[in-house]
Amino acid sequence: MKTPSQSMTHSINTRAFFKALRETMIAYSFDLGGLFAGFVFAYQLDIFQMSPWAIAIYPAIVSAKGVIGGLLSGRLSTALHIGTIYPRFSNNTRSFYALYAALIVTTLATSLVMSLVSLPFGVLFWGITLADLPDILATVVATMALGLFLTFVTVHVAFITFKKGLDPDIVVYPIMSTTADIFITLCYALILNLAFLFDFGKSIVVSIGLVHSVFALYIISRYARDREFLKTIKESLYTMMFVAFIVNVTGTILKRISLIVERRKEIYTVYPALIDMVGDVGSVVGSTATTKLALGLLKPHLSALRNHTTSIITAWTASIILFVSLAALSLLMNGIFVLHSFLDLTSTLLVTNLIAVGSIVLVSFGVSILTFQKGLDPDNFVIPIESSLADGMTSIALLLALTLAE
């Protein structure tokens, strides 16, 4: 027989579970918008196939944008909770402006490193040569520069959700990662169209990159002695070196997937939403853990995983529900919905979910604990690492699921 205190604890846990599930479902529902990014990808498939590197670079672009957005949303969420950043644009703290400045510089650095790392992958697996590097570099830098416009929206969403009493750790990254996928896909398609289809297009692409580079150099000269700015840059660049390698692995896997699915548009349509949602699961698990660590509500030990089960179970449950929805919507968008196609695609996506989400939960929680133990700021590492790994893990899981289904 349960004591009154046990019954109350069960009731509180139940309420906490459904409250977290409701918030997570609201946040994840924005991932359905990732289908639009995938639809653009499928619709522009001929442009993506005009160069051997264009399709392989796509997941790298999406991943890198997600990583940078994750760094911003993770830092903002924790800072809003502990009061080092205020929920307003004007008259904010020095920490807020240093974070934003670091984000602009990190975006350029990530673009450069990612492009350089793509060269050996491209030579070995994509069929490119050294002569392709300038085009890759110009395309990546210009696309990521255009993507910076979305950071204003990210900050605004973080401030609004915090003021409304929602948990930005749960809501902000899932909402903005999907929006970023759509926006960066449109930016990438625009840059590719300019570069491949117009005589003056390459000049415009190069000019966009040069403007970003000059602005980043100005910021560096202004914040060169700001400790928080330098700390964010230093820790972020360590992460971005790792990310640059992982996202190119992801691109190589996507090229392999494209050989299997050929022109099955429902797979291309659902792909960005899949990697987005698995990354969102990792972000919810990791971001809530970093906040609890900062507030002293979670012990910095891997064994504390059992004390974080509510966040894990709600994040995973919501992802399963949305994966099934993604299968149906992808088929409907491409006008090929029939029962056997729905069952086949759903089973493929659920196998993908089991492998990818299970892996990313362990990675996300582990990184948050280990970085905290080392005296580092977990928000500079958790979402960037888990989101890039999530893309790779999801791609591998999808490749395995598709292979099993053959």
C-alpha positions in Angstrom: 0.0 0.0 0.0 1.4 3.4 -1.0 1.8 6.0 1.7 0.4 9.5 1.2 3.9 10.8 0.4 4.5 8.1 -2.2 1.2 8.9 -3.8 2.0 12.6 -3.9 5.4 11.9 -5.4 3.9 9.7 -8.1 1.3 12.4 -8.8 4.0 15.1 -9.0 6.1 12.9 -11.3 3.1 12.2 -13.5 2.2 15.9 -13.8 5.9 16.7 -14.5 5.9 14.0 -17.2 2.8 15.3 -19.0 3.8 18.9 -18.6 7.2 18.2 -20.2 5.6 16.0 -22.9 3.2 18.8 -23.8 6.0 21.3 -24.1 8.2 18.9 -26.0 5.4 18.0 -28.4 4.8 21.7 -29.0 8.5 22.2 -29.7 8.8 19.1 -31.9 5.8 20.0 -33.9 7.9 22.7 -35.5 10.0 19.8 -36.9 7.2 19.0 -39.2 8.3 22.2 -41.0 11.5 20.4 -41.8 9.5 18.6 -44.4 9.4 21.9 -46.3 13.2 22.0 -46.3 13.3 18.4 -47.6 10.7 19.2 -50.2 12.9 22.1 -51.4 15.9 19.7 -51.4 13.9 17.1 -53.5 12.5 19.8 -55.8 16.0 21.3 -56.4 17.6 17.8 -56.9 18.8 18.6 -60.4 20.7 21.7 -59.1 22.2 19.6 -56.3 23.4 17.0 -58.8 25.2 19.6 -61.0 28.4 19.1 -59.1 29.7 16.0 -57.2 30.2 18.0 -54.1 26.9 19.9 -53.9 24.7 17.1 -52.5 27.4 16.0 -50.0 27.9 19.5 -48.7 24.2 19.9 -48.0 24.0 18.0 -44.7 27.2 19.7 -43.7 25.6 23.1 -44.2 22.5 22.1 -42.3 24.5 20.5 -39.5 26.8 23.5 -39.1 23.9 25.9 -39.0 22.2 23.7 -36.4 25.4 23.5 -34.3 25.8 27.3 -34.3 22.2 27.9 -33.5 22.4 25.3 -30.8 25.4 27.0 -29.2 23.4 30.3 -29.2 20.2 28.8 -27.9 22.0 26.7 -25.2 24.0 29.6 -23.9 20.9 31.9 -23.9 18.7 29.3 -22.1 21.2 28.8 -19.3 22.1 32.5 -19.0 18.4 33.5 -18.8 17.8 31.0 -16.0 20.7 32.2 -13.9 20.3 35.9 -14.7 23.5 36.7 -16.6 21.5 37.7 -19.7 18.2 39.7 -19.6 15.3 38.9 -21.9 15.7 42.1 -24.0 17.8 43.4 -26.9 18.6 46.9 -25.6 20.6 47.7 -22.4 21.5 44.0 -22.0 24.5 42.6 -20.2 28.1 42.5 -21.6 27.7 38.7 -21.7 24.9 39.0 -24.3 26.8 41.2 -26.7 30.0 39.2 -26.3 28.1 36.0 -27.1 26.6 37.6 -30.2 29.9 38.9 -31.4 31.5 35.5 -30.9 28.8 33.8 -32.8 29.5 35.9 -36.0 33.2 35.1 -35.8 32.6 31.4 -35.1 30.3 31.2 -38.1 33.0 32.3 -40.4 35.6 30.1 -38.8 33.3 27.1 -39.0 32.7 27.8 -42.7 36.4 27.9 -43.5 37.3 24.8 -41.5 34.4 22.8 -42.8 35.3 23.7 -46.4 39.0 22.7 -45.9 38.1 19.4 -44.2 35.7 18.6 -47.1 38.6 18.5 -49.5 40.1 15.1 -48.5 36.6 13.6 -48.1 35.7 14.9 -51.5 38.9 13.6 -53.2 38.5 10.2 -51.6 34.7 9.7 -51.7 32.9 12.4 -53.8 35.0 12.5 -57.0 36.3 16.1 -56.7 39.7 17.6 -57.2 41.7 20.5 -55.6 40.3 22.8 -58.3 36.8 22.5 -56.7 38.0 24.0 -53.4 37.4 27.7 -54.3 33.8 27.0 -55.3 33.1 25.0 -52.2 34.7 27.7 -50.0 32.8 30.5 -51.6 29.5 28.6 -51.5 29.8 27.5 -47.9 30.9 30.9 -46.5 28.2 32.8 -48.5 25.4 30.4 -47.4 26.4 30.5 -43.7 26.7 34.3 -43.9 23.1 34.6 -45.1 22.1 32.2 -42.3 23.3 34.7 -39.7 20.1 36.7 -40.3 18.2 34.0 -38.5 20.1 34.5 -35.2 18.0 37.6 -34.5 14.9 35.4 -34.6 16.5 32.8 -32.3 17.2 35.5 -29.7 13.7 36.9 -30.0 12.1 33.5 -29.5 14.3 32.8 -26.4 13.3 36.0 -24.8 9.6 35.6 -25.6 9.4 32.0 -24.3 11.3 32.9 -21.1 8.9 35.8 -20.5 5.9 33.5 -21.1 7.0 31.1 -18.4 8.0 28.3 -20.8 11.3 26.5 -20.5 13.7 27.8 -23.2 15.8 24.6 -22.7 12.9 22.6 -24.1 11.3 25.0 -26.6 13.9 27.3 -28.2 16.3 24.9 -30.0 13.6 22.6 -31.4 11.7 25.5 -32.8 14.7 27.3 -34.2 16.5 24.3 -35.5 13.6 23.5 -37.9 13.3 27.1 -38.9 17.0 27.2 -39.5 16.8 24.0 -41.7 14.2 25.6 -43.9 16.0 29.0 -44.1 19.5 27.5 -44.7 18.2 25.1 -47.3 16.6 28.1 -49.2 19.9 30.0 -48.8 21.9 27.1 -50.1 19.6 26.6 -53.1 19.8 30.3 -53.8 23.6 30.3 -53.7 23.8 27.2 -55.9 21.5 28.7 -58.4 23.5 31.9 -58.5 26.8 30.0 -58.8 25.7 27.5 -61.5 23.1 29.2 -63.6 24.1 32.9 -63.8 27.3 34.4 -65.3 27.4 37.1 -62.6 26.3 34.8 -59.9 29.7 33.7 -58.7 30.7 37.3 -58.2 27.7 37.9 -55.9 28.5 34.7 -54.0 32.1 35.8 -53.4 31.0 39.3 -52.4 28.7 38.0 -49.7 31.6 36.0 -48.2 34.0 39.0 -48.3 31.5 41.2 -46.5 31.2 38.6 -43.7 34.9 38.2 -43.5 35.6 42.0 -43.1 32.8 42.3 -40.5 34.3 39.3 -38.5 37.8 40.9 -38.6 36.3 44.2 -37.2 34.6 42.3 -34.4 37.9 40.5 -33.5 39.7 43.9 -33.3 37.0 45.3 -31.1 36.6 42.3 -28.7 40.2 41.1 -28.7 40.6 41.7 -25.0 37.2 40.6 -23.8 37.8 37.4 -21.8 34.3 36.0 -22.2 34.4 36.6 -26.0 37.8 34.8 -26.2 36.7 32.0 -24.0 33.6 31.4 -26.2 35.7 31.5 -29.4 38.4 29.2 -28.0 36.0 26.5 -26.6 33.7 26.8 -29.7 36.6 26.3 -32.1 37.7 23.1 -30.4 34.1 21.9 -30.9 33.9 23.1 -34.5 37.1 21.2 -35.5 35.3 18.1 -34.4 32.1 19.1 -36.0 33.8 19.8 -39.3 35.0 16.2 -39.5 31.6 14.7 -38.5 29.5 16.8 -40.9 31.6 15.7 -43.8 31.1 12.1 -42.7 27.4 12.8 -42.8 27.6 14.2 -46.3 29.5 11.1 -47.5 26.7 8.9 -46.0 24.0 11.0 -47.7 25.7 10.3 -51.0 25.6 6.6 -50.2 21.9 6.9 -49.3 21.2 8.7 -52.6 22.6 5.7 -54.5 20.1 3.5 -52.7 17.0 5.6 -52.9 17.8 7.1 -56.3 14.9 9.6 -56.9 12.5 8.5 -54.2 11.4 12.0 -53.2 9.7 10.9 -50.0 13.1 10.0 -48.5 14.7 13.2 -49.5 11.7 15.1 -48.2 11.8 13.5 -44.8 15.6 13.5 -44.4 16.1 17.1 -43.0 13.2 16.6 -40.5 14.7 13.3 -39.3 18.1 14.7 -38.5 16.5 17.8 -37.0 14.3 15.8 -34.7 17.0 13.5 -33.4 19.1 16.5 -32.8 16.2 18.1 -30.9 16.0 15.0 -28.6 19.7 15.4 -27.8 19.3 19.1 -27.3 16.4 18.7 -24.8 18.3 16.0 -22.9 21.5 17.9 -22.9 20.2 21.4 -22.4 18.0 20.5 -19.4 21.0 18.6 -17.9 23.3 21.6 -18.3 20.8 23.9 -16.6 20.3 21.4 -13.7 24.1 21.2 -13.4 24.4 25.0 -13.3 21.6 25.2 -10.6 23.0 22.3 -8.6 20.0 20.1 -9.1 22.0 17.3 -10.8 25.1 15.6 -9.6 28.0 15.8 -12.2 28.2 12.0 -12.5 27.2 9.6 -15.3 25.2 7.6 -12.8 22.9 10.7 -12.4 21.3 9.5 -15.7 18.6 7.8 -13.7 17.7 11.2 -12.1 17.1 12.6 -15.6 14.7 10.0 -16.8 11.7 12.3 -17.1 13.4 14.5 -19.6 14.7 11.5 -21.6 11.4 9.6 -21.7 9.4 12.6 -22.7 11.9 13.6 -25.4 12.0 10.1 -26.8 8.2 9.5 -26.7 7.5 12.7 -28.5 10.0 11.8 -31.2 8.3 8.5 -31.9 5.0 10.1 -32.3 6.4 12.7 -34.7 8.4 10.1 -36.7 5.1 8.4 -37.6 3.6 11.7 -38.6 6.6 12.5 -40.8 6.1 9.3 -42.7 2.5 10.1 -43.5 3.1 13.7 -44.4 6.1 13.0 -46.6 4.0 10.6 -48.7 1.1 13.0 -48.9 3.3 15.9 -50.0 4.7 13.8 -52.8 1.2 12.4 -53.8 2.1 8.8 -53.3 0.3 7.9 -50.0 -1.0 4.3 -50.0 -1.2 2.0 -47.0 1.7 -0.3 -47.9 3.9 2.7 -48.6 3.0 4.2 -45.3 3.7 1.0 -43.4 7.0 0.5 -45.2 8.2 4.1 -44.6 7.0 4.1 -41.0 8.8 0.8 -40.2 12.0 2.3 -41.7 11.7 5.5 -39.8 11.0 3.7 -36.5 14.1 1.5 -36.9 16.0 4.7 -37.6 14.5 6.3 -34.4 15.5 3.3 -32.2 19.1 3.4 -33.3 19.7 7.2 -33.6 17.7 8.4 -30.5 19.1 5.7 -28.2 22.6 6.7 -29.2 22.2 10.5 -29.0 20.6 10.4 -25.5 23.7 8.7 -24.2 26.1 11.0 -26.1 24.2 14.2 -25.1 24.0 13.4 -21.4 27.6 12.1 -21.3 29.0 15.2 -22.9 27.1 17.5 -20.5 28.5 15.6 -17.5 32.1 15.2 -18.7 32.5 18.9 -19.8 31.1 20.1 -16.4 33.5 17.8 -14.6 36.4 19.4 -16.6 35.4 22.9 -15.6 34.3 23.8 -19.1 31.0 25.5 -20.0 28.8 22.6 -21.2 26.7 24.9 -23.3 29.7 25.5 -25.6 29.9 21.8 -26.2 26.7 19.8 -25.6 24.4 21.0 -28.4 27.2 21.6 -31.0 28.6 18.1 -30.5 25.3 16.3 -30.1 23.6 18.0 -33.0 26.5 17.2 -35.4 26.7 13.7 -34.1 22.9 13.4 -34.3 23.0 14.2 -38.1 25.7 11.5 -38.6 24.0 9.0 -36.4 20.6 9.5 -38.0 22.1 9.2 -41.5 23.9 6.0 -40.5 20.7 4.7 -38.9 18.6 5.6 -42.0 21.2 3.9 -44.2 21.0 0.7 -42.1 17.2 0.8 -42.0 17.0 1.2 -45.8 19.5 -1.6 -46.3 17.5 -3.9 -44.1 14.3 -3.0 -46.0 15.8 -4.0 -49.3 
